[in-house]
Amino acid sequence: MQPMKFFIDTHDARNGTFPTGISKGDFAAFHTKYEAACREEGVVNLRVHIGFEDNRAFCFNMAPSAEAVRRAHEKVGLPFDDIVEVTTATPGDIFFKSE
């Protein structure tokens, strides 16, 4: 099994990557399909942050690669702006490193 990494992908209606005016109910129905595609690709969808009024979304996923996240998006026809590998950085990570 490949090690898992964290990724954030972005969606913005101004770029045509988020549906303008989508309702919470429609998003919930779509998200169910996205989660199924994620499971098929070995991606764990950890959280989605949505600005319904701004027509933007930020998805936080754990996956073996950015390519796996891309494939999950493609399976459900969901375009994205970027997929970026990230690491978590809490105050504990930054200030209390063991030497």
C-alpha positions, -999 to +999 in steps of 0.1 A: +000+000+000+013+034-009+017+060+018-011+085+020-006+123+015-029+153+019-043+173-010-065+204-014-083+209-046-101+241-056-132+249-075-144+284-086-174+293-107-154+322-122-132+295-138-161+272-147-151+246-121-180+251-097-217+251-106-231+286-101-261+287-078-260+250-068-284+242-039-272+225-008-295+195-017-281+192-052-245+195-038-252+167-012-265+144-040-235+151-061-211+147-032-224+111-027-213+103-062-179+119-057-173+099-025-180+067-044-155+077-071-130+085-043-133+051-028-127+035-062-095+055-065-082+050-030-090+086-020-104+095+014-125+127+012-119+143+046-137+176+043-152+200+018-155+237+025-181+254+003-189+291-002-223+288-017-227+325-020-192+329-036-197+297-057-164+282-046-153+250-029-121+236-013-118+199-009-094+183+016-085+147+006-061+120+017-047+100-012-017+082-025-012+108-052-026+139-069-033+116-099-057+096-078-075+127-068-076+139-104-091+105-115-118+107-088-128+141-101-128+129-137-151+099-129-179+123-119-171+150-144-160+175-118-134+200-131-110+216-107-086+246-107-057+231-088-047+200-068-020+209-043-002+185-020-002+200+016+011+191+050-006+199+083+011+226+104-003+232+138+013+253+165+025+221+180+042+211+147+059+244+144+068+254+180+073+221+199+095+201+176+115+175+194+152+178+188 
